[in-house]
Structure formats: C-alpha cells, structure tokens
C-alpha cells in the first residue's frame, strides 16, 4: 500500500466525520522488557513508535543527555526528553514503513546502547511500545523480575484467548459470521438491505448490510488492486463496534475473516454479526451502532453505521 497521511480515512460507508486518529482507541500499547545482547549480530534493539504517542525507555542507570542522540529527528520527532534513567521519544506523525531512525543512548558510565526506531509493527500481533525497560545485565534481579512480569502477562493473555475461542465454538453469531465469510449467506437468516462500492488507487471495497431476526450483519469485500513494484499485502488490524465514532465503549459482536492478509491481486472478506442486545440502551430503547475496521498500519479502512432498524423482530 502507498503511504498515507495519518488522518486519512480510506472509506466511509456513511457520511461519518474523519476524526484525527490514525489508529483506534484500543491500540496495542505494551510495556515490555529488553535485555541488551552482547552478541555482535544482535547488538541493536528495536523500538516501535506511533505518531503523537510518547514512548519511554527506562534504564538501570542514569542517562547522559549530552551523548544521547536521535539521528535526523527534525521534522519527524519532538526533541528527545532525557532525564534521570529515562529517555522519551515522541514522533510528530506516523512514520512510513521504510523509515528507520537510529538512536544512541549513552549511560553515565559510558556504556553506549544503540536502537533502531521504527513505526509500529505491521505484523498480525503488532504493537506500539509505550514503555521499554532496558537491562544491560540480563541476570540482574530487576531484569529477572521484569521478564517474569512479561511472562505472566503473556500467560494471562493466552488464557483469555483460549477462553474466547472456547466460547466462540458454541456461539451462533460466530457460526453465522463464518457462513457469511464463506459465501454461504443462503444458510443464514439474513436478508441484504444495503450495498455500497468504493474504489481507490489500491483497494476495491464492497460493503453489504444485512437485517436478521434479532441480529444485524455486515459483509465487507476487500480486493487488493495494487500491482506496482512496491505493492504490499493488506493486513487486518482490528474491528470495533461502538455507540458512535468517538465512543470508547465497545459493544459485543462476532467476527470472521476468510484471510487476515490480502496480497496484491487477492480478495478477502470480513463478516460481522451483531446481536440485538448490543443495540439496546439502558432505558430499554434502541440505538444505532458504528462499525470500524482498521488495517495493519493503523489507518481506518472501513466505517459503517449499523442502524437499529436492521434488527427484525
């Protein structure tokens, strides 16, 4: 995909304002441990950053501010904040995929620790570093404790993921979403009510909205049409259903993809099924919902209004 400005929304199915957010409010920000390797081939660590998000590097010793430098930062980063044991990095904008900025941190004892600052990871489980605890001695007490906390967090996330998968196995909404993603709409109770198509330089998008008894559904067709030498696969980052486009209150839904990565020339489908209960308000009424689908670089790819009228009694 070609690089885009951070606030550009690629498709708005309804006339929804494009708020100045290149990423969703549920960004995968992490706090992690980085142990400095003494091996020559692994001497440089990587830090993943996001536009207008502060990333903190925390060290065991004080940092020398005069010898800690970010190369060619002007116009791309705020000036480095260096104090005590911390270095704060904040990009002014989203870095492009091929932007890699060297950072050299020097501790007061003269130890030099090189980093490469990159845009947030574009892999399926990509993240933004909100804090990186850096340890020169991997066997120190603090390094071991920090690594233990990292392992416990990963274990908890795996347990939560396993529980989610078990629940999905018996979920009728996930079964319907699977049928829609596999092109088997006739086996579901849904009826297509609305259809949109949109094209841009590297993606054809079609969106179908379905009504159903006590449920609503959306089926998004994505065709990667970019064939240039720098054509890149499209990747799925996340989907969210909220009360409106500025709300952080997520509503439950079922989602299925026939593929999470779409290479140039390929087509993929994303199916979303939302139960009536997600549309209900505290006073017993019904409200419209907003569906947002984000792609791998954090930009909003599709936004659609799910009207309460899609729910058939």
N, C-alpha and C positions, 0 to 999 in steps of 0.2 A: 504494500500500500504506500502511496505517496504521503509524505509528511504533511500534517495539517496543523493549523493553529489550535491552541488548547481549547478554545471555547466554541469551536465549530461543531454543530450537531449535524450528522450526516443525513439523517432523515427524521422528519417529524410527521408522523402519520396524520395527526390532527394539528391544528394551529396552536401549538404549545410554545411558550416563550423559551428561548435557549438561554438558560441561566449560565452564568460564568463559572461553570465547573467542568473541567476536563475529565473528572472522574466522579464516581458515585460516593455518597457519604459512608459507604461501607468498605472503603479502601482497605486493602490487606496490609496495614501498617504493622510492623513487627519490632520487637526488641530481641536482639539475638547476641550470641557470644562469638567473638572472632579471636582465635588463637593464632598468633604470628608464627608462621612456619620458618624454620631455619634452612629448609631445602632451597637451593638457588632457583629451581624451576617454579617454586610456589611462593616466592618471596613477596609478591604483590597481592594485596587483598582487594576485593571489590565492594563498593558501597553503592546501593541502589537508591536513587532520589526521585522526587516528584516536584513539579513546579509549585512554588509558593508554599512548600511544606518543609519545615526545619528538620534536618537530620542531625542527631547528636552523636559524636564519637566520644566515648568515655574511656580514659586510660588509667593505669595504676599509679602513674607518676604525673607530676606537673608537666605541662607542655610549654616549650619555648616559643613565644609568639613571634619573635623576630626571624626564626628559622623554619616556621611552618607556613607553607605557601601552596596556593592553588594556581595552576598554570592557566593563563589566558582566561581569567574569570570575568573580566569586564564585559558588561552587556549580557552576561548569562547568569551570574550569581550575585547575591548580596556579598559585601565584604565578609571574609571569614571572621567569626567571633571566636577568639581564643582566650581562655582564662582558666586558671587552676588546672584541673585534669580534663578539661572538655574542649572540643572543637565543634562548632556549629556550622553546618553547610545549608544554604537555602538557595535553590535555583530561582531565578526570576520568572522562568517559564518552563514548560515541559522540554526536556532535552530530546532531540531527534534520536532515532535508533542508532545511528552511526556516530553519535557524539560520545566521546570518552575523554574525560578530563583528568590529568594526573594531579594527585595531591600528595605532598610530602609533609608528614608530621614529624617534628623533632622534639624529643623529650629533653628535659633539663639536664639529664646525664649524658646527652649527646647521641642517644640512640635515634636513628632515622627509620621511620616506618612508612613505606610507600603504599599508596592506594590508587585505584582507578575508580573514578566517579562515573557511574553510568545511569541512564534512565531506568526507571523501574523495570524489573524483569518482565519479559513478554511471554514467559513460559506459562503453562496452564496454572501453576501454583505460584505465579509471580507475586512480588511484594514490593513495598516501599520500606526502606529502613528508617524507622523513627528513632531508634537508639541502637548503637552497636557498642557493646562492652569489649574493649580490646585488651588482650593479655599477652605480654611478652613472654612470660613464664607459664607454659600450659599446665604445669604441675603445681602451681601455687594454690593456696587454699581458696582464694576468691575466684580463680579461674575454674576450679573444680566445682565449686558451689554454683557458679553462673551456668556452667554446662549442665549441671544436674537440673536446674530450673528449666532450661531449654528442653531437656529430655522429658520432663514431667508435663510441660505444656504440649509437646508433640503427642505424648501418650494420651492426654485428655482429648485432643482434637481427633485422634484416631478412634477413641471410644465413641465420641459424639458422631463421627462419620459412620461407624458401624451401626449405631443405633438408628441413625437416619435411614440407612439402607434397609435395615430390617423393617422399619415402618413403611417404607415405600413398597416393599414386596406385597403388602396386603392393602395398599391404597388403591381405591377405584379411580381416583383422579389421576394417579400416575399411570394406571393401565390405559385410561382414555388418552393421555398425552402420548404414550408410546404408540398407540394406534394411529393418532394423527401424524406423528413424526414419520411413521412408516407408510403413509399414504393410504390408510385404511379408514377413512372417515365414515364410510357406509356402515362400519361395525360399531359406530358410536351413536349416541342420541343427539348429536349436534347438527344444527342447520346453519349454513352460511348466510350471514346477513349483510356483510360489507366486504369490499375488496379494494385495495389500493396497489398501485405500482409506482416505483420511482427508480430513476437511473442516475448515476453519476459516473465519473471517469473510471472507476474501478469496481463498481458494485451495482448489480441489478437487484432490487428488493421488491418483493410482493408480500402483502400482508392480508390475511383473511381473518375476519372476526366471526365467531360462531355464537349462536344462542343455544341454550340447552335447558332441560328441566332441572332447575335448582343450581345451574352452573353456567359459566361462560368460558370461551376458549379463544385462543389466538394461535394462528399458524403462520410463521414467518419463513419465507423462502429467500435465501441469500445465494446469489451467483457471483463468484469472483471473476470479473471480466478483464482483469489487468494482465496484459501479456508482454509488457516491456521486459527489458533485461533485468530490471530491478524489481520485477513483480514478486510480491511476498504473499505468503499464506495469510488468510484472515483467521483470527483466533477468537474464541469466545472467552469473555472475562467474567460476566455475571449478569443476572437478571433480577429485577426488583419490582415488586408491586406495592404501591403506597397509596395513601388517600389523595395525594396531589403531587406535583412535581417538585415541591420544596419540602415535603414532609419526610422525616426520618423514621416514621412509624411504619414498619414493613408489615404487610399482610401475607398470610399463608397462601401458597399456590403450589401446583405440581408442574414440573418442567422435564422435558425430554429433548435431546438433540440426536440427530442421526449421525452427526460428526461434530467435534469441537474445533477442528481446524479445517479450513477450506482453501485448498491450493488454487492457484490461477487455473481457470477452466472448469473448476468443480462447482457443484451446487450443494447446499446444505439446508436443513430445515430445523427450526426451533418451535416446539409446541408448548403452550402454556395453558393450563386448566385452572380456573379459579372457582371455588365453591361459593354459594350464596352467602354463607356466614361471613366471608371476607368483606362483603358489600354492606353488611348491617352496621348501623350506628347504635350508640348507647341508648338513644331514645326509641329504638325499635324501627327506625326508618331505614332507607337505603341510600347509598351514596355512590357516585362514580369513582372508579379507581384509575390509577396511572401505571402503565407498564413501561419499564425502561430496560433496554438491553445494551450492555456495554461490550465493546470489542477489546482486544488484547492490549492496545496502547492506552486504554483508559478512557477513550472518547465514546460519547453516546452514539450508538449506531441506529437504534430504533426507539421511538417513543410513541405510545398509543394510548388513547383514552378507552377504558372499558366501561361503557355505560351500564348503569344498573338495569336498564330496560332489556339488556341481553338475557337476563335471568327469566326463564319461562316458568310459570307456576305449574 
